Amino acid sequence: MWKTYALLSAFFAALTAIFAKLGVKDINSDLATAIRTLIILFITWGIVLAGNHFGEIRGIGRNTWIFLVLSGIATGLSWLFYFKALQAGDVSFVAPIDKLSVVITIILSFVILKEPLNWRSIVGGMMIAGGSLVLLTK
């Protein structure tokens, strides 16, 4: 099932890039990011409340809170820079370069999480990096 979720994530990420490019056309990218974040806030809390998961907050441990806060900070910074890049550049260049995050994730998952590397993740990461480097050069 994770593969289906990952493909759906990729599809909606592609829509996100297109809609975001159109959305930042006439406004400040920071304001656009704040509006996007507010929408996500309402949707996700709606899902939590509809699923009766709100009470589970009390069971969240300290380390989990720390890493979720750090993840939120990283996400916010990523979105702010992504919207600034979209405002200044073509989405067909910005989005693939943004996917260098996949390569960085592969490296960090090996270094920090001690996840194993295999030939598929190495070759796939190199292909993504190569494609991004092609787009970065003029």
Secondary structure, DSSP 8 states (H G I E B T S, - for coil): -HHHHHHHHHHHHHHHHHHHHHHTSSS-HHHHHHHHHHHHHHHHHHHHHHTT-GGGGGG--HHHHHHHHHHHHHHHHHHHHHHHHHHHS-HHHHHHHHTHHHHHHHHHHHHTS-----HHHHHHHHHHHHHHHHHH--
